[in-house]
Structures are given as structure tokens and as C-alpha cells.
Amino acid sequence: MHSPEELKALVDDALDALELWPELHGQAESVRYSLEVGGKRVRPVISLAVGEALGVPLQQVMPAALAIELVHTFSLVHDDLPAMDDDEERRGHPSTWRKFGEGVGVLAGDALAAEAFRLTARYERSDVTRELAQATLGMIGGQYLDTMVEGEDLALVHRLKTGRLFFASVTMALWAAGLPEAEQGPWRDFAEELGLLFQIVDDILDEDGYVREHGLDHARRLADEAADRARARLSEVDADTAVLREIVDSLAVRTA
């Protein structure tokens, strides 16, 4: 079994080696840049950890893992656009639109999404692609509610905008590993808790969202409860989930 740090390194190597569709031409530069700005790679690491827990080779799950990271990156590229959050910086670097221009930024996000679905097309069955499509649509719906609708329920927004991709980081790996649908229930229950945990801790770090709505102490308690539920769901899974438990523990106490 690989540690989360080792899995992240494998994801970074695979992203560096990823062959983009040649007809992107010069647009590929902005796509590469968006990926190279980097990040924690939490979602693909979860996917690979699920695959390892199920006993399949990492390369069997890697296309699904990379696809979820590409969709996540696409969402950040579009999130930064002037029409959305108008952020000029991402992870200490100029945001994609700021570096290349707004039009190129839009196209970079589009290309990342298309490349993600091209990756999932490597699987014989359509289940991985379906999970990614549903998660992407849910994420888009969450972004709409968050930015275009006043007073929408915060829990619903986070369940969609953040939670759907975390959910898919587990469920796409289940299909990629060939786990029968009848055996996926406990895994899916675990997946539901991950996005909530990540988002509450995010809000604690940013003093936003759940903190503004419930206060710091209540938000911390909600995060602890989500982590406890995630651990409980993992205990119901018939697999070696030690690495996934380590990921849950790290998400619960992260400081960045």
C-alpha cells in the first residue's frame, strides 16, 4: 500500500506525462499551466487509495483519478474568471485567465473538461463516465446556486459544489476497479461524508460559510462529526482502508 504522499507523487508524475489532444494546438499551454500550478491532489489520491484498498493495480484506476483532477481544475479555472469570482491569483501564481487572457481562460477550462471525459473513455463500460458526468453537473448546479441565487441553503450548495467531486473520487474508482454495484453501498456512504468534511474545514480556515452561519465552535463540531461518520462508514467496508482513514484524519486537521 502506498502512503497519501506517495500517491500524490504518482498523480503528479502522471499529470506531467499526460498527452493532450494534438488539435488543441497552442491552447495546450494554458491547460498545462492550469495543472502545473498544482494543489493537494486530494481527489485523485482518494481514487487511487480506493483502488488499492480493493486490490487492483494503480494503473487500472489512474485514468479515473486523473479525470477527477482535470474536472476539479476546470472548475477552478472557470471559478477565477471575471464573470465569476474575478480572482487574479491561484495558489500563489497568476490565475489562468490573468496570465493568458479571459478568452484563453474560458477555453482552458473547456479543454480540461473534455480531456477528463476522454480519459474515462478508456474504460470499456460507461459507468466511470456516467459518475463523472453526474458529479460535474452537480458541481455546476452548486456553483449556480452559490453565485446566481440569493439565500440558497448552504448545506445544499456545499453538497453539490464541493461534495459531488469528492463523492465521484470514490465511486469512479469503484467502477474502475470492477466492484459490483451490489457491493458499493458502504463505499458510497463513506463518499457522501468526504466533501462535507473538506468544505467545513475549508470554511473554518477561511472563516466563511459554516463559520459565518454557525460560529467557529459549532463549525468545528460539525467537522469532527463528519470525520467520525466517515471513519464509521470505512469500518463497514470489507477492505484494508488504513490509507483512506489516514486521509480522513488529515482532512479533519488540515491547516491549509
Backbone hydrogen bonds in HBPLUS format (Angstrom, degrees):
<---DONOR---> <-ACCEPTOR-->    atom                        ^
c    i                          cat <-CA-CA->   ^        H-A-AA   ^      H-
h    n   atom  resd res      DA  || num        DHA   H-A  angle D-A-AA Bond
n    s   type  num  typ     dist DA aas  dist angle  dist       angle   num
A0007-LEU N   A0003-SER O   2.94 MM   4  6.23 156.7  2.00 154.7 161.6     1
A0008-LYS N   A0004-PRO O   2.93 MM   4  6.14 155.0  1.99 146.4 152.9     2
A0009-ALA N   A0005-GLU O   3.08 MM   4  6.35 156.7  2.13 144.4 150.1     3
A0010-LEU N   A0006-GLU O   3.07 MM   4  6.36 150.9  2.16 144.2 151.8     4
A0011-VAL N   A0007-LEU O   2.94 MM   4  6.24 152.7  2.01 149.1 156.7     5
A0012-ASP N   A0008-LYS O   2.88 MM   4  6.17 164.3  1.91 156.5 160.1     6
A0013-ASP N   A0009-ALA O   2.99 MM   4  6.19 158.4  2.03 145.2 151.0     7
A0014-ALA N   A0010-LEU O   2.97 MM   4  6.16 157.0  2.02 144.6 151.0     8
A0015-LEU N   A0011-VAL O   2.86 MM   4  6.12 153.4  1.93 153.6 161.1     9
A0016-ASP N   A0012-ASP O   2.96 MM   4  6.18 156.3  2.02 147.2 153.6    10
A0017-ALA N   A0013-ASP O   3.05 MM   4  6.29 144.4  2.18 142.1 151.6    11
A0018-LEU N   A0015-LEU O   3.21 MM   3  4.99 155.6  2.27  97.6 105.0    12
A0024-LEU N   A0021-TRP O   3.07 MM   3  5.95 162.1  2.10 129.3 131.4    13
A0025-HIS N   A0022-PRO O   3.14 MM   3  5.97 163.5  2.17 122.3 125.9    14
A0027-GLN N   A0024-LEU O   3.04 MM   3  5.31 142.2  2.19 142.1 135.0    15
A0028-ALA N   A0025-HIS O   3.13 MM   3  6.00 164.1  2.15 123.4 127.5    16
A0029-GLU N   A0026-GLY O   3.10 MM   3  5.83 156.9  2.16 118.7 123.7    17
A0031-VAL N   A0027-GLN O   3.42 MM   4  6.78 152.9  2.50 145.8 153.4    18
A0032-ARG N   A0028-ALA O   2.89 MM   4  6.11 167.3  1.90 157.6 159.7    19
A0033-TYR N   A0029-GLU O   2.96 MM   4  6.15 161.5  2.00 145.4 151.1    20
A0034-SER N   A0030-SER O   2.98 MM   4  6.10 159.0  2.02 141.6 146.7    21
A0035-LEU N   A0031-VAL O   3.18 MM   4  6.48 150.9  2.27 147.7 154.8    22
A0036-GLU N   A0032-ARG O   2.80 MM   4  6.00 156.6  1.86 155.7 163.5    23
A0037-VAL N   A0033-TYR O   3.02 MM   4  6.14 139.9  2.18 153.1 159.8    24
A0038-GLY N   A0035-LEU O   3.17 MM   3  5.78 151.3  2.26 109.9 117.5    25
A0045-VAL N   A0041-ARG O   3.10 MM   4  6.16 155.7  2.16 152.3 159.8    26
A0046-ILE N   A0042-VAL O   2.98 MM   4  6.20 153.1  2.05 149.3 156.2    27
A0047-SER N   A0043-ARG O   3.07 MM   4  6.42 159.5  2.12 149.9 155.4    28
A0048-LEU N   A0044-PRO O   2.95 MM   4  6.23 164.3  1.98 152.5 155.4    29
A0049-ALA N   A0045-VAL O   2.90 MM   4  6.07 155.4  1.96 147.8 155.2    30
A0050-VAL N   A0046-ILE O   2.89 MM   4  6.14 151.9  1.97 153.1 160.2    31
A0051-GLY N   A0047-SER O   3.02 MM   4  6.34 160.8  2.06 149.6 154.7    32
A0052-GLU N   A0048-LEU O   2.91 MM   4  6.20 160.0  1.95 151.2 156.1    33
A0053-ALA N   A0049-ALA O   2.95 MM   4  6.09 155.7  2.01 142.6 149.6    34
A0054-LEU N   A0050-VAL O   3.03 MM   4  6.31 140.0  2.20 144.4 155.1    35
A0054-LEU N   A0051-GLY O   3.13 MM   3  5.13 126.7  2.43  93.8 107.6    36
A0056-VAL N   A0051-GLY O   3.16 MM   5  5.66 174.2  2.17 149.1 147.6    37
A0055-GLY N   A0052-GLU O   2.92 MM   3  4.90 155.7  1.98 102.0 109.7    38
A0060-GLN N   A0057-PRO O   2.99 MM   3  5.49 147.5  2.10 111.6 121.2    39
A0061-VAL N   A0058-LEU O   3.00 MM   3  5.44 139.7  2.16 110.5 121.0    40
A0062-MET N   A0058-LEU O   2.90 MM   4  5.98 135.3  2.11 149.3 163.2    41
A0064-ALA N   A0061-VAL O   3.05 MM   3  5.54 119.9  2.43 114.3 128.2    42
A0065-ALA N   A0061-VAL O   3.01 MM   4  6.26 158.9  2.06 153.1 159.9    43
A0066-LEU N   A0062-MET O   2.83 MM   4  6.04 165.0  1.86 164.9 167.0    44
A0067-ALA N   A0063-PRO O   2.97 MM   4  6.06 152.2  2.05 140.4 148.6    45
A0068-ILE N   A0064-ALA O   3.09 MM   4  6.37 156.2  2.15 150.6 154.8    46
A0069-GLU N   A0065-ALA O   3.29 MM   4  6.56 151.3  2.37 141.5 149.1    47
A0070-LEU N   A0066-LEU O   2.89 MM   4  6.19 152.8  1.97 151.9 159.6    48
A0071-VAL N   A0067-ALA O   3.03 MM   4  6.31 159.2  2.08 151.3 156.0    49
A0072-HIS N   A0068-ILE O   3.01 MM   4  6.18 157.8  2.07 140.6 147.3    50
A0073-THR N   A0069-GLU O   2.89 MM   4  6.08 158.5  1.93 147.6 153.3    51
A0074-PHE N   A0070-LEU O   2.85 MM   4  6.07 156.7  1.90 146.3 153.1    52
A0075-SER N   A0071-VAL O   2.96 MM   4  6.24 151.9  2.04 147.7 154.7    53
A0076-LEU N   A0072-HIS O   3.11 MM   4  6.48 147.2  2.23 144.2 152.9    54
A0076-LEU N   A0073-THR O   3.10 MM   3  5.07 118.3  2.50  94.6 109.7    55
A0077-VAL N   A0073-THR O   2.91 MM   4  6.18 162.8  1.94 157.9 162.3    56
A0078-HIS N   A0074-PHE O   3.07 MM   4  6.28 165.0  2.10 150.8 154.1    57
A0079-ASP N   A0075-SER O   2.83 MM   4  5.85 144.6  1.96 136.1 147.3    58
A0080-ASP N   A0076-LEU O   3.04 MM   4  6.19 145.4  2.16 147.9 153.9    59
A0081-LEU N   A0078-HIS O   3.19 MM   3  5.30 151.0  2.27 103.2 111.7    60
A0085-ASP N   A0079-ASP O   2.97 MM   6  5.88 159.8  2.01 158.3 165.0    61
A0087-ASP N   A0080-ASP O   2.97 MM   7  4.70 135.7  2.17 117.9 131.4    62
A0084-MET N   A0081-LEU O   2.88 MM   3  5.33 153.4  1.95 115.4 124.1    63
A0086-ASP N   A0081-LEU O   2.87 MM   5  5.03 154.9  1.94 134.9 128.3    64
A0095-SER N   A0088-GLU O   2.94 MM   7  5.21 163.9  1.97 110.4 114.3    65
A0090-ARG N   A0093-HIS O   2.67 MM   3  5.30 162.8  1.69 160.3 166.6    66
A0093-HIS N   A0090-ARG O   3.06 MM   3  5.30 157.5  2.11 110.2 117.4    67
A0098-ARG N   A0095-SER O   3.00 MM   3  5.19 116.5  2.42 100.1 116.4    68
A0099-LYS N   A0095-SER O   2.97 MM   4  6.25 152.1  2.05 159.2 167.3    69
A0100-PHE N   A0096-THR O   2.94 MM   4  6.06 164.2  1.96 156.4 160.8    70
A0101-GLY N   A0097-TRP O   2.67 MM   4  4.65 140.3  1.83 128.9 136.8    71
A0105-GLY N   A0101-GLY O   2.97 MM   4  6.17 148.0  2.07 147.1 157.2    72
A0106-VAL N   A0102-GLU O   3.00 MM   4  6.34 152.6  2.08 151.5 157.4    73
A0107-LEU N   A0103-GLY O   3.10 MM   4  6.40 165.3  2.12 150.0 153.5    74
A0108-ALA N   A0104-VAL O   2.78 MM   4  5.96 146.8  1.89 146.4 156.0    75
A0109-GLY N   A0105-GLY O   3.18 MM   4  6.44 160.7  2.22 148.1 151.2    76
A0110-ASP N   A0106-VAL O   3.07 MM   4  6.38 160.6  2.11 149.0 154.8    77
A0111-ALA N   A0107-LEU O   2.83 MM   4  6.03 160.9  1.87 150.8 155.6    78
A0112-LEU N   A0108-ALA O   2.96 MM   4  6.18 157.9  2.01 149.7 155.4    79
A0113-ALA N   A0109-GLY O   3.11 MM   4  6.36 159.7  2.16 150.6 155.1    80
A0114-ALA N   A0110-ASP O   3.01 MM   4  6.32 163.1  2.04 151.4 156.2    81
A0115-GLU N   A0111-ALA O   2.84 MM   4  6.00 163.3  1.86 154.5 159.1    82
A0116-ALA N   A0112-LEU O   3.01 MM   4  6.16 146.1  2.13 140.9 149.9    83
A0117-PHE N   A0113-ALA O   3.20 MM   4  6.58 157.3  2.26 150.9 155.0    84
A0118-ARG N   A0114-ALA O   2.96 MM   4  6.24 143.2  2.10 144.1 155.5    85
A0119-LEU N   A0115-GLU O   3.00 MM   4  6.27 143.8  2.14 142.7 151.2    86
A0119-LEU N   A0116-ALA O   3.16 MM   3  5.19 123.9  2.50  93.4 107.0    87
A0120-THR N   A0116-ALA O   3.21 MM   4  6.63 154.3  2.28 145.2 151.3    88
A0121-ALA N   A0117-PHE O   3.14 MM   4  6.28 130.9  2.39 135.3 147.2    89
A0122-ARG N   A0119-LEU O   3.12 MM   3  5.80 165.6  2.14 117.0 120.8    90
A0123-TYR N   A0120-THR O   3.19 MM   3  5.94 165.6  2.22 119.2 122.6    91
A0130-ARG N   A0126-SER O   2.86 MM   4  6.09 159.4  1.91 158.2 165.0    92
A0131-GLU N   A0127-ASP O   2.95 MM   4  6.18 162.9  1.98 152.0 155.6    93
A0132-LEU N   A0128-VAL O   3.06 MM   4  6.33 158.5  2.10 148.5 154.4    94
A0133-ALA N   A0129-THR O   2.86 MM   4  6.08 160.2  1.90 153.4 159.0    95
A0134-GLN N   A0130-ARG O   2.94 MM   4  6.14 168.0  1.96 155.4 158.2    96
A0135-ALA N   A0131-GLU O   2.99 MM   4  6.12 158.5  2.04 144.8 151.2    97
A0136-THR N   A0132-LEU O   2.86 MM   4  6.00 158.3  1.91 148.9 155.1    98
A0137-LEU N   A0133-ALA O   2.95 MM   4  6.14 163.0  1.97 152.1 156.4    99
A0138-GLY N   A0134-GLN O   2.94 MM   4  6.11 155.6  2.00 144.2 151.3   100
A0139-MET N   A0135-ALA O   2.87 MM   4  6.09 156.6  1.92 147.8 154.3   101
A0140-ILE N   A0136-THR O   2.94 MM   4  6.20 157.8  1.99 148.5 154.3   102
A0141-GLY N   A0137-LEU O   2.89 MM   4  6.13 156.0  1.94 146.5 153.4   103
A0142-GLY N   A0138-GLY O   2.88 MM   4  6.15 150.7  1.96 146.9 155.0   104
A0143-GLN N   A0139-MET O   2.92 MM   4  6.24 151.9  2.00 147.4 155.0   105
A0144-TYR N   A0140-ILE O   2.94 MM   4  6.20 154.0  2.00 148.1 155.2   106
A0145-LEU N   A0141-GLY O   3.00 MM   4  6.28 164.7  2.02 149.9 153.3   107
A0146-ASP N   A0142-GLY O   2.91 MM   4  6.03 149.7  2.00 143.1 152.1   108
A0147-THR N   A0143-GLN O   2.93 MM   4  6.02 153.1  2.01 149.1 154.6   109
A0148-MET N   A0144-TYR O   2.74 MM   4  5.26 154.0  1.80 149.6 155.1   110
A0157-VAL N   A0153-ASP O   3.07 MM   4  6.37 163.8  2.09 154.1 158.8   111
A0158-HIS N   A0154-LEU O   3.00 MM   4  6.23 168.1  2.01 156.4 158.6   112
A0159-ARG N   A0155-ALA O   2.91 MM   4  6.02 152.9  1.99 143.7 152.0   113
A0160-LEU N   A0156-LEU O   3.09 MM   4  6.30 147.4  2.20 148.3 155.5   114
A0161-LYS N   A0157-VAL O   2.72 MM   4  5.78 159.9  1.76 165.0 165.1   115
A0162-THR N   A0158-HIS O   3.09 MM   4  5.26 149.9  2.19 124.4 133.7   116
A0163-GLY N   A0158-HIS O   2.89 MM   5  6.17 166.9  1.90 160.5 163.9   117
A0167-PHE N   A0163-GLY O   2.84 MM   4  5.99 160.7  1.88 155.1 160.9   118
A0168-ALA N   A0164-ARG O   2.97 MM   4  6.16 157.5  2.02 141.7 147.8   119
A0169-SER N   A0165-LEU O   2.92 MM   4  6.09 136.7  2.11 138.4 149.7   120
A0169-SER N   A0166-PHE O   3.16 MM   3  5.04 125.6  2.47  90.9 105.1   121
A0170-VAL N   A0167-PHE O   3.14 MM   3  5.59 144.3  2.27 107.1 116.4   122
A0171-THR N   A0167-PHE O   3.03 MM   4  6.34 172.8  2.03 153.7 154.5   123
A0172-MET N   A0168-ALA O   2.85 MM   4  5.40 163.5  1.88 138.3 143.7   124
A0174-LEU N   A0170-VAL O   3.03 MM   4  6.38 144.2  2.16 146.6 157.5   125
A0175-TRP N   A0171-THR O   3.20 MM   4  6.52 161.3  2.24 150.2 152.5   126
A0176-ALA N   A0172-MET O   2.89 MM   4  6.10 161.2  1.93 148.5 154.7   127
A0177-ALA N   A0173-ALA O   2.84 MM   4  5.91 144.5  1.97 142.8 151.2   128
A0179-LEU N   A0174-LEU O   2.99 MM   5  5.42 162.5  2.03 161.9 157.2   129
A0178-GLY N   A0175-TRP O   2.97 MM   3  4.97 149.8  2.06 100.4 110.2   130
A0183-GLU N   A0180-PRO O   2.96 MM   3  5.56 156.3  2.02 117.6 124.9   131
A0184-GLN N   A0181-GLU O   3.10 MM   3  5.21 168.9  2.11 112.8 115.5   132
A0188-ARG N   A0184-GLN O   2.92 MM   4  6.13 157.9  1.97 162.0 169.4   133
A0189-ASP N   A0185-GLY O   3.00 MM   4  6.31 152.0  2.08 153.8 162.2   134
A0190-PHE N   A0186-PRO O   3.04 MM   4  6.30 155.1  2.11 144.5 150.7   135
A0191-ALA N   A0187-TRP O   2.90 MM   4  6.21 156.1  1.95 148.2 155.3   136
A0192-GLU N   A0188-ARG O   3.13 MM   4  6.35 145.9  2.25 144.8 151.4   137
A0193-GLU N   A0190-PHE O   3.08 MM   3  5.62 143.9  2.21 112.7 122.0   138
A0194-LEU N   A0191-ALA O   3.29 MM   3  5.49 138.1  2.47 102.9 113.2   139
A0197-LEU N   A0193-GLU O   3.05 MM   4  6.22 165.5  2.07 156.2 160.3   140
A0198-PHE N   A0194-LEU O   2.96 MM   4  6.21 169.9  1.97 157.4 159.8   141
A0199-GLN N   A0195-GLY O   2.94 MM   4  6.06 165.5  1.96 151.3 155.2   142
A0200-ILE N   A0196-LEU O   2.96 MM   4  6.10 166.2  1.98 155.9 159.1   143
A0201-VAL N   A0197-LEU O   3.18 MM   4  6.33 171.4  2.18 154.6 156.9   144
A0202-ASP N   A0198-PHE O   2.93 MM   4  6.10 151.6  2.01 144.0 153.1   145
A0203-ASP N   A0199-GLN O   2.85 MM   4  6.13 155.8  1.91 150.3 156.0   146
A0204-ILE N   A0200-ILE O   2.91 MM   4  6.24 146.3  2.03 145.0 155.1   147
A0205-LEU N   A0201-VAL O   2.93 MM   4  6.23 158.7  1.98 152.0 156.8   148
A0206-ASP N   A0202-ASP O   2.91 MM   4  6.15 150.5  2.00 147.8 156.6   149
A0207-GLU N   A0203-ASP O   2.69 MM   4  5.43 112.9  2.13 135.6 150.7   150
A0208-ASP N   A0203-ASP O   2.93 MM   5  4.75 154.5  1.99 131.3 139.0   151
A0207-GLU N   A0204-ILE O   3.37 MM   3  4.96 147.0  2.48  90.0  99.3   152
A0211-VAL N   A0208-ASP O   2.96 MM   3  5.31 145.8  2.08 145.9 135.5   153
A0213-GLU N   A0209-GLY O   2.95 MM   4  6.18 148.3  2.05 149.8 160.0   154
A0214-HIS N   A0210-TYR O   2.73 MM   4  5.59 157.5  1.78 144.6 150.6   155
A0215-GLY N   A0211-VAL O   2.71 MM   4  4.48 140.6  1.86 120.8 131.2   156
A0219-ALA N   A0215-GLY O   2.98 MM   4  6.13 159.2  2.02 151.4 158.0   157
A0220-ARG N   A0216-LEU O   2.89 MM   4  6.11 158.3  1.93 152.6 158.5   158
A0221-ARG N   A0217-ASP O   3.03 MM   4  6.26 152.8  2.11 142.2 149.6   159
A0222-LEU N   A0218-HIS O   2.88 MM   4  6.19 152.5  1.96 148.6 156.3   160
A0223-ALA N   A0219-ALA O   2.95 MM   4  6.24 154.4  2.01 149.4 155.9   161
A0224-ASP N   A0220-ARG O   2.99 MM   4  6.26 159.9  2.03 148.5 153.8   162
A0225-GLU N   A0221-ARG O   2.94 MM   4  6.15 155.1  2.00 147.2 154.2   163
A0226-ALA N   A0222-LEU O   2.93 MM   4  6.17 155.1  2.00 146.0 152.7   164
A0227-ALA N   A0223-ALA O   2.94 MM   4  6.19 158.1  1.99 150.9 156.8   165
A0228-ASP N   A0224-ASP O   2.92 MM   4  6.14 156.2  1.98 145.6 152.3   166
A0229-ARG N   A0225-GLU O   2.92 MM   4  6.16 155.5  1.98 147.2 153.7   167
A0230-ALA N   A0226-ALA O   2.94 MM   4  6.17 155.6  2.00 146.1 152.9   168
A0231-ARG N   A0227-ALA O   2.96 MM   4  6.23 160.5  2.00 151.2 155.9   169
A0232-ALA N   A0228-ASP O   2.94 MM   4  6.14 154.0  2.00 144.2 151.9   170
A0233-ARG N   A0229-ARG O   2.89 MM   4  6.15 155.6  1.95 150.6 156.5   171
A0234-LEU N   A0230-ALA O   3.00 MM   4  6.26 154.0  2.07 146.2 153.4   172
A0235-SER N   A0231-ARG O   3.04 MM   4  6.34 144.3  2.17 143.5 152.7   173
A0236-GLU N   A0233-ARG O   3.07 MM   3  5.32 150.1  2.16 104.5 113.7   174
A0237-VAL N   A0234-LEU O   3.01 MM   3  5.28 162.0  2.05 110.9 116.7   175
A0245-ARG N   A0241-THR O   2.88 MM   4  6.16 154.6  1.95 156.0 163.9   176
A0246-GLU N   A0242-ALA O   2.97 MM   4  6.25 149.8  2.07 142.2 150.7   177
A0247-ILE N   A0243-VAL O   2.95 MM   4  6.30 147.4  2.06 143.7 152.7   178
A0248-VAL N   A0244-LEU O   2.94 MM   4  6.28 158.9  1.99 149.9 154.8   179
A0249-ASP N   A0245-ARG O   2.89 MM   4  6.16 165.0  1.92 152.9 156.8   180
A0250-SER N   A0246-GLU O   2.96 MM   4  6.18 155.4  2.02 145.4 151.9   181
A0251-LEU N   A0247-ILE O   2.89 MM   4  6.14 154.3  1.96 152.3 159.5   182
A0252-ALA N   A0248-VAL O   3.03 MM   4  6.24 150.8  2.11 150.8 158.3   183
